[in-house]
Amino acid sequence: MRANMPYRQIHLDFHTSPLIPGVGNDFDAKAFARTLTENHINSINLFTKCHHGFYYYPTKIGRVHPGLKPGLDLFGEQVRACREAGIRTVAYTTVVWAEDTCDLHPEWMQIDEDGVLGARHPFNESYNSEVRAWRSLCMNNRDYVEYMKAELREVYTLYRPDGFWIDIIFQFNCICPSCRKEMLSLGMDYHSHDDVMKHDRMVEIRFAEEIGRFLHGMDPSLEVYFNGCPAEFDQADDMALSTAQRRRHNDFIDIESLPSEVWGYAHFPVLVNYVNRMEKPITMMNGKFHKTWGDFGTLRNKAALEFEAFRALAYGTGICVGDQLHPNGELDQTVYNRIGEVMAKIQEKEPYCIGSRKLTRVAAYAGNRVLENERGFSATTMNINLANEGVYRVLSELKIPFDFVDFSDDIDHYELVILPDHVRLPDHVARKLSSYLKRGGRILATGQSGLKYDTDEYALEEFGLRYVGPEQYSVAYMQIDNSQFDGLPEMYHVLYMRGIEVKAERGEVLSWLVESYFNRTYDRFCSHRQTPPKPYPSDKPLIIQNGNIISVTHPLFSDYAENGCKIYKDVLGQLIFRLIQPVVKGNLPSTAEVTLRELNGETVLHLLSYNPAKRCHTIETLEDVIPLYDVEVAVRMEKAPQRAVLEPQGIAIPVRYEDGYACIMVDRIDGHQMVVLS
C-alpha cells in the first residue's frame, strides 16, 4: 500500500438501467484517456458492475448489461486506456445493492424488521439519496459471499486493477433466515431492534475482514476500500462493534461527502477532523453535480468545486470528484474542462500538502455512544450529531485547530480536552483524564459530560460537582456580566435546550442559571414563544471553574449547532481562552477556516475564505469568491521562523516573532492561500 493516494481522482459512476439501449456505443478509448490526462486526473474508479446488477465486461459470473454494445469490453478498454496514460485504475463493484442479482437470487435478499423482502418497500420511487431506493442483498448469506468472491477473483484475474472500491457495505436491520439463525446461536434476540443493529454491525465488519483477506491473499499490493462509512466515528466504548473495526480492513479512507443535497458543508470537516490524524491515506469525495449522485444535466459551480477541493488540501486529503458516465460512453467535455481547471490548481498546490501532518493542541471527544439513537453518526443517513457539529462550528469559527478523539486515544499531548454535551465516562477513561489533569492538562465539559457512564454522578472528583437532576425548565437563561465575560452583552441570554442541575461543592461560579417563570404548556403560557426570565438569577450554578476544569451545565455546542446564537460561541471562546492561549489569532472573519500542518519540518498555514449560502429552499452552494485584503495572522510557535513564503506563488513576505507568535500580513486571499513558515 502506498503512503499517499494520488490527489487528483475521478469516481466514474455508471448505474445504467437495462431499459436504456446503445450503452457504450460512442466510447472511444483514446478520447477517454486524453480527456482525463488533459484535465490532470491521475486516478479513476471504473465500474465492473452497477447497482442495477449488470456487468460491463464479459463476465461468466452474472449477466452483462443487455444494452451494452455487442463485443464491447467497456471496463477492460477503460483500464487499458488509463494504464497506457499512467492513470491509476481502481475496480468498482457493489455488494448490497444489485438489482439483477436480486431478481436472479431472491433468497439472498435482506428482510427488514417490517418483513419486507429486499428492505425496499413496494412502489418506492425515491432517489438514491434515500437509502431504501434499491433492494438489498444480505452479506450474511454464505452463498452470496462466495458469489462475491468469485466475481472479485474474475475481475482480478482478467484485469489486475491497482485496487478495488467495494460499495454499499450495509445491513438494513436484516432478519432474513441466515441472520435469525445466527442471532439465535449467539444468544441474541431478533425481536430486539438493538440486537438487530448490533448484528448488522457484526456482519458488516466480518464481511470486510473476510473479503479484504481474500483479496490480499491473491495480491498483497492491492489497495482495497469498503464503502461502509469507515470515517464515521464513535467513542470506541464497544471496541468489537466500533467503526475502528471497519477502518482496520480498509487500505485507505474515502470520505464521501457531496455537500449540496445529502451531507451538507459541515459533514466533511467533522469526519476529517477525526481521521486525518491517522496513518491511512484519505481522500475527500465530492461531485461535479449540483445536488448529488445521478443529477444529470448539472455542473457544479466553479467556486463550490474549488472550495471543496482546497478545503480537502487544507485538511491533508486528496480529492476525488464524482461524475456519472453517460450511457453512450462519452465523457462530457464541458464537465471535464470545469474539473480540469480545479485539478490544475490542485497539481500546483499538492507539493505543499502530500505527506503533511496535522498540528493541533486541542482534542474533543466524540459526542455519543455507538449503537444508540443519539450516537455520533448514522452510517446510512450521514446525519451529524449536533454536539459534534457544534464543536466543529465553534472551534472553526474561533480559528482553533482540533482533533476529534475516542476513548481509545492517547490525550497526553493535547493542551485542552473538550467533553461536548453528552460524553459520559467509563472508569478507565475517567482514570485517564485524572492522570491528564495531574500532568497539567485542562478540560472543558458541557451538558451531561463528565458524569459516569452508567450512573448520574461525576466520574472525577476533580470536577467538584454533585449532580442533582435534569434542569426544571425547558427554556432557561444564562446570566452574563462583564466581571467574568469581558465585552459580552450584559443580559440574561436564552438557553433553548435543557441542561442539568448541579451543586457546586467547590470552585468559582462564573455564571448563574436564570429560571423562567414556568414551562410553557397548553393552558399556561406567555406571549408568542418562551416564558420570560425571572428578574434575578437562581442559586443554581451554570458555569463553574475548578482549577483546570471548566464545567457548563447546558449543552452549548448542540444549542449553537441547532440555533446559532452567537453568544454561545462567544462564551465558549472566552472559556477556552481562560484555559489555553490561542494557537491562531488575527482579523479573519468567522466564515474563514484555518488549518496548520507540518511538512518536512516546516509549518504550512492554510487560509480558506469561502462563504456557502442557502440560495434556495433545499441546498447550500457557492457562486462567488470574495477576496479578503490585508489579513493579519499570528501563529503560536515555539521558535521564531526564519522566513514566510506564500505558496505556490513562491513569494516571500515579512514575518516577525513577538511573545511566542509568528506574525504575518497577507495582502490578499482569493479563496485559498498557503503560507509556509520555515
N, C-alpha and C positions, 0 to 999 in steps of 0.2 A: 504494500500500500504506500502510495506516495505521501510525502509530508503535507503537501498542499494540492488541492484540486485546481485545475485550470479555472481562472477567474472570469472567463467570458463564455458562458454556456447558453444553449437553447434547449428547452424541453418541448419537443415537437409532438403535441397531441395529435391523434388520428382516430378518434372514436367515430367510425363511419357506419351509418345504418346500412343494412343489407338491401334496403329499398332504393338506394342510390346506385345507378349504373355508371359505367365508364370510369371506375376507380383506377387511378394511376395512368390514364390514357395519355396525359400530357407530360408525364415525368421524363426529365432529361437529366441523367446523372451528372454530366459535366456542368450544366447550368446550375444544378442543385449545389454542387460543391463550390462553384465560383461565387454564387450568391453568399454563401457562408463565409468564405475566405475574404472576399472583398469587404465584408462588414465585420471583420475582426473576431469571428467566432472560432474558439479553439476546442470546444467540446459540445457534444449533442447527444440527447437521449432520443433514440429511434424506436418505433413501435414494431414489436413482433406480433402482438395481439392487442385488441382493444376491449373496452367494456362491453361492446356488442358481442364479444366472444369469438370473433373471427380473426384469422391469421393472415399475415401479409408476406409470407414466404411459403414455399412448397412443403408444408408440414405433413407428417404422417401421424400426428397425434390428434389433431382436431380437424376443423373444416376451414379451408381457405375462404376468404371473403368472396361471396358469389358474384360480386360486381367487379372484382379485380381483373384488369386487362389480361387476357389469356397469355400464359407463358411468362408473365412478369413476376420476378422475384423482387418485390419492391424493397423489402428490408435488406436483402443481400446487396442489391445495387447501391442503396444508400450507404451501406457500410463500406463497400469497395471504393466508392467515390470519395468518401470522407477520409478513408485511410490514405489514399493517394495524395490528398491535400494536407495531410498531417493533423487531422482533427480527431481528437479522442472520441470513440464511439461507445455508447452505453446502451445495452439492450433493455427496452421497457417491456414489461408484461404486467398483467393484472391478475389478482388472485380471487378476491371475494366477489367482485363484480365481473361477470362474463355471461351475457345473456344466452348465447348459443349453447354454452355448456350447461346452463340451467335447463334449456329445452331438451338436450340430449340425456341429461342425468338429473332429473328432478329429485332423486333420492339423495343427492349430495347437497341439497339446499338447506340453509338455516331455517329454523322455525322460531319465530319470536314469541314473546310471552303472551301475545294475543292469539297465538296459534296460527299465525299467517305464514304460509309456506313461502320461502324466499325473503321474508321480512319486508316485503314491499306490498302495501295494501292494494287491492284491486282498484283499477281506474285512476290510479295516481298519475297525474300529468305534470308533476312538479319538475323543475330544472335540477341540474346537478348540484346546485347549492343546497338542495335538500338531500340529506344522506340516504333517504329511502326512495330515491328516484330510480334505483336499479335493484334487481333481485340479487340476493346474496347467497353465496356458497359457503359451506362450513369447513373451516380449517382443521376441525377436529375429526373429520371423516377420513379414515385411513386410505380409502380408495382414491379420494381426491388428492390427498397429499402425494401419493405415489404418481398420480397423473401429472401433478405439477413438477415433480422431479423428472419425469420422462420428457416433459416439454423443455425444461431448462437444459437437460442433457443434450437434447436435439439441437437447440439453438447454439449451445457452446461448441458442439462437435462440428456443426456446419460453418460457423462464422467466427469463432474465437473473439468475441467482443472484449473490450477492456474492462467492462463491468456489467452489472445487472441493476436496474432500477425496478424494484418489485413493489407494485402499488396495491393499496387497499388491504392492509393487514388489520382488519377489524372484525370482531364478532358483535352482532347487534342483539344482545340478550338472547342468545340461542339456547333453545331447549329441544333440539332435534333428538332423535333416538340415541345417537352417539354421545351427545352431551349429557343427556339424562342418565345414561348408563354409567358414564364416568363419574358424574357428580355423586351418584349413589355409592359407588365404590370408594369414594373419598370422604364419605360421611357428610356430604353437602346436600342441602335441601333445594331442589329445583323449583319449589314454590316460593322460595325467598328471593326477592329481587337482588338483595345484597350478595347472596351466594352466587346467583347467576352472573352478576357483574364480575365477581372475583374469578369465577371460572372462565368467563370471556377473556380476562386479562391473562390468565394462565395459558390459555390456548394460543393467544396472540404471541406471547413470549416464546412458548415452546416451538411454534411454527417457525419463527425467525431463527431460533437456535438450530433447529434441525436442517432447515434449508440452507442456512449460512454454512453449516458444517459440510453439507453435501456439496455445495458449490466450491468451497475452498479445498475440499478433498480432490476435486477434479483439477483445480488450478489455484494454488495459494496466492497468486498475484492478482486474482480477480478483485475488483472493488465493488462491494455489494452494499446496496441500500434497500431497506424495507420502509415503505412509506406508511408508517403507523404512528406518526407523531412522536418520534424519538426526542424531539426538543421540548415536548410537553414536560412540565416538572411538577413534583410533589415534594413532600417533606422527607421522603425516604424513611418514613416511620414503619412501613412494612416492606422491607427490602426485597422480599421474594416477589412482590407484586409491583414494585416501583418501576417507573419509567426508566430508571437506571438499567434495568434488565433489558429493555428494548435497545438502549444505546450500546450495550456490550456486543450486540450482534450486527451492528452497522459499522462499516469501514469509514463512512463519512456521514455527515448530517446535512440534509437539505431542510431549510425552514420554508415550507410552502406558505406564502403569505401574500396573496393578491389583495391589496388594501381596500379596493373600492367596495365590493358588494358584501363579502362574507367576513373578512378578517378585520378590516379597519387599520388605521395607521398606528395604533398602539400595540398591535399584536406582535409584529416582528421585534421591536426593541425590548418588549417584555421577555420574549423567549431567548433572544440572543444575549441578553444580559445574564442569563443563566448558563448557556452552553459555550459562550465564546471564551471562557477561561479554561476549557478542556483541551485535550490534546488532539481530538479528531478534527479533520478539515470540515469547514462549514460553508454552506452556500445559501444565500438568500434567493428564494424563488418568487418572482412576481410574474407579471404577464404583460403582453402587448395589448390586452383587451381593455375596453373602457370599464367593464364590470368584472366578470370572472370567466372561467373556462368556457369555451364554446360560444363566446359572444362574437359571432361572425359579423363582419362588416364594420368593425370598430378599430380605432387606432388610439393607443394611449398617448395622452398629451406629452409632449417632449419634456416639459418641466416636471411632470409627475414621474416619468421614467428616469430622469436624471436624479431626482431627489431619492427615489428608492434605491437606485444603484450606488450613488455616492454615500448614502447612509449605510449601505452594506459595507463599503470600504471603510467607513469610519468605525465600524464595529468589527473589522477584521475578517470579513467574509467575502467569498466570491459572489458572482451574480449569475443567475440563471433566469432568462426571460422565457416565459411560457408562450407558445404560439400553437396554432392548430393548422395543420396542412390541409389545403382544400382537397376534396375528394379526387380532383383531376391530377393531383400530384405536383402541382406547381407552387413554389414559394412566392408570396406576394412581394414584389419589388418595393412597393411603397412602404410596406411594413418593415422590410429589412433595411431600407435606407434610414428609417427612423431609429431602428435598433442600432444600426451601424454608427450613426452619429454619436450615440452614447457610448458604445463599446470602444470607439476610437479614444474617447476621453479616459475610459477605464484603463485601456492599454498604456496610456501615458502616465496615469497615476499609480498603477499597481506596483511598480518597483519600490514604492514607499509604504506598501501595505502588506504584500505577501510575506509571511513569516513573522509578522509583528506580534507582540504580546501586549495584552491589556494591562493598563496601570490603574489601580483603584485602591482606595483606603477605607471604603465603606461597604458593608455587606448587609443584605436584607434577607431574612428567612422567607421561604415560600409561604404564602398566606394560609393554606389549609391542608387538611389531611387527604390522602389518596382514598378513592372509593367511597367518598361521602358526597352528598349532593352539592356541598359547598367547596369541593376540592379545587385545587389550583386551576386545573383546566379540564374541560370535557373534550376528549380526543376526537369525538365525532362532530362537534359543533364549533370548536375553536373559540368558545366563549372565554374571555379573560376574566378571571376572578377580580372583583372590584378592588380588593386590598392591594393585589399585585399591580393592577393598572394604576392605582393611586400612587404607589411607590414610584413607578416609572415617571408618571407625570410630575409629581412634586420634585423629585431629585433631578430630573432632566431640566425642568424649568429653572431650578436653582443652580444648575451647572455643577452638579455633584456626581462624578463618575462612580458607579457602584456595581456590585455583583449581587445576583440572587444566589442564595446558598440553600442547602438542605441539611437535615440532621446528621448526615454522614460526613460533612465537610469540616476541614480544619479552619478555625476562625482566628487563630492567634496573630496573624499578620495584618489584621484589619484594625484600624483605629476606633471604628464605631460599628456596632451591630444593631440593626433595626429589627424589632419584632412587630410587624404590622397587623394590628386589629384582631387576629384570630389564632395566634401562634401559642398553643398550649404545649407545655414542655414535659417530655418524658424525663425520667430520673437521670439517665445518662447525659442528656442534653443540658439539664439543669446543672449537673456537676461540671460539665464543660464550660458553661457560662460563668459559673462561680470561679473557676480557675482563671478564666479570661479576665474577670474583674480584678482578681488579685494581682495580675500582671499589668494592671493599668488600663485595661480595656474599658470601653464605655458602651452603654446600652440606652436606646430609646424604645420604649414599648407603648403601644396604643391599644385601646379597646380591652379585650379579654387577654391579651398577650401577657405571658408571664405566669398565668395560672397553671396548675398541674394538668397533666394530660387527661386524667380521668376524674379529678375531684376539684371542687371550687375553693382551692386555697393556693396561695402563691408558692411557686416551686423554689424560689430563692429567698432566703431570709433577708438578703441584702435589699430587696425591694422596700422593706419596712411598711408593708401594707397588709390590711386584712380585708378579704372580700366580704361584702355584705349581701349583694344580690343584684339583679338587673335594675337599672335605673327606673324609677317610678313613672317618669313622664316620657311619653313617646317623642315629644319635641321639648328640648330644654335649651338653655342658653349658656354662653361662655363669657365669664367676666374678663375683660381686658382693660388693663390700665397701664400707663407709661412707666410706673415704678418697676414693672417686671418686663414689659414688652415695649421697647423704645420705638416711638414713631408710628405705632399701630393705632387705628381709630379706637378711642376710649368709649366703649359702649358694651351692652350685653348682646353678643353675637349669637344668632340662632345655630343650633345643632340639630340637623334634620334627622339623623339616625340615633337610635337608642344606644346608650352606653351601659356601663356598670356603675354600681355604687361601692365605694371602699372607705375604710377608715385608715387615716394616716397615723401610724404608731410612732413615726419619727420622720424627720426630713422637713423641707421647706415647701409650703404650698405656694405655687406661682399663680394659680388661678382657682377660683371657687365656682362651683356649679350654681347657676341661677335657674330656679324652677319655674315652670308655667303655673298659672293659677289652677288649671285642671287639664286633663286629657280631653280631646275633642271626641264627642260621641253624637249619636243621632239627636238626642234631646238635651245636649249640654255642649254649647259651642259659643265661639266669639268671632265675629267678623267673617271674612272670606276664607281664611286659611287657618294657621295655627293660633292657639291661645297665646296672648302676650306674656312676657316675663313678669314675675313679681318685681316690685321696685327695689329689692335688696337681695344680695347673694344668700344662698343657703349655707349650712355648715358642712356641706359635702365637698371634699376636695376634688378638683377636676384635673389639675396638672401639679405633680409633686416631684421634687428633686431630692434624691438621697445620694449624695456623693456623685459617683459616676453613672447613676441611673436616673433617667427622667421617665416618669410614667404619665400617660394621658388616659383618662378613663373612657374616652369616646373614640370610636373608630374613624379618626380624622382622615386617614388615607382613603378608605372606602367612600366616605362622605364627599371628599374632594372629587374623586372619580365620577361619582354619581351626580353631584350638584354643583361643583365648580366654584364654590365660594373662595375668593382669593385669600380671605383671612385665614382659612385653614392652612394653606400653603405658607403664608407669612409666619404664622405661629410655629409651624413645624420647622421652618427655616431658622427662626431665632433659637429654637430649642436645640437643633443640630449644631448650630454655631456656638452655643454655650458649651458644647461637649468637645468639639474639634474646630480647628482652623479651616477655613475654606481651602479647597485644593485649587479651584479656579475662581478668579474674580474678574470683573470687567463691566463694560457698559452694553453687553449684548442684550437684546430683547428676550422676553420669556419664550418666544417661539423658536429661538435658535438652540441648536443642540451642540454639545461639546463632548468629545471623547479624547482620551490620552492613551497612546500606545508606545511601546518601546521596540525599536528595531536596530540591531547592531550597536547597542549602547547609546543610541540617540532617542530623544523623546519626540514623537510625532503628535502634534496637536491638530485635531480635525475640528474645523468650524463649519457648521451647516446652518444655512438660513433659508428655509422654505416655510411656507405657511399654507398647509392644506385648508380648504374651505368647503363648507357644505353649500353647494350652488343649486342643489335640487333636494327633493324630499328624501332621496334614498341613499346617496353616497357622498363621501368627501373626495375631492380631487384637486388638482393643481393646474393652472394655466400659465401663470406668470412667475418669473424670478425677479424679485425686487431687491436690488443691491443694497448692501449695508456699507456705510462710509465711516472712516475714522474710528475703527473698532479698537478699543483698548482692552488688553487681556493680560492678566498676571497669573502665572502658573507656579504653584509651590514646588520648589526643587531643593534638594539637599546641597547642591553645588551650583555655582554660577556658570551658566552656559557660555561657551566661547563665541558662539555665533547663532543667529536665527536666519533661516532661509525659507522663503516662500517656494513651495513645490506644487506642481512640477515646473514652475516658471524658472527656478534657479536664481531667484532674486534675493540677495541678502538685504536684511532690514536691521535697524538698530535694536539692540537689546540691552537692558540694564538690570542689575540684580540688587534688589532692595528688600531688606527684612525677610530674607528667605524666599522671595518671589522673583521669577524672571518676568520682566515687564516689557511688552512689545505693543506696537500700534500697527494695525493692518489698514492700509488706506481704503481698500475696497474688497468686499466679499461678494462674488457673483454666485450665490448658491452654496458652493463648497470651496473651502480653501484649507490646504495643509501647510503647517509651519513646522519645520524640523529644527529642534533646539539641540545643538551639539555640545 
